[in-house]
Amino acid sequence: MGLTAMVVGSVSGFGMQMMNNALQKVPLSRKPWLHVTYFFVGGWVGQRWVRLEKELVMDINEIRADKGLPPLVGTNAMLGLKYVRQD
């Protein structure tokens, strides 16, 4: 999931700069350093999204445990054990 999120974020960042140039009706290759910058920023956002999602599910399960409720349905099974807290 992490690699996929990074690739999707990178392509989205690159595509965002291409769309920006297309909307401004300037050559698509104008300011190529921005294409590279948005590519890497998009990849970073994709990686951060995965970490944020993991932290959110773990926090929700902690709150549910404090209230005496079971963890979210499918936290471990459907999501491939990627949200298991390692103590």
PyMOL commands that set and color helices and strands:
alter all, ss='L'
color gray80, all
select helices_A, chain A and resi 2-23+32-66
alter helices_A, ss='H'
color red, helices_A
deselect
rebuild
show_as cartoon
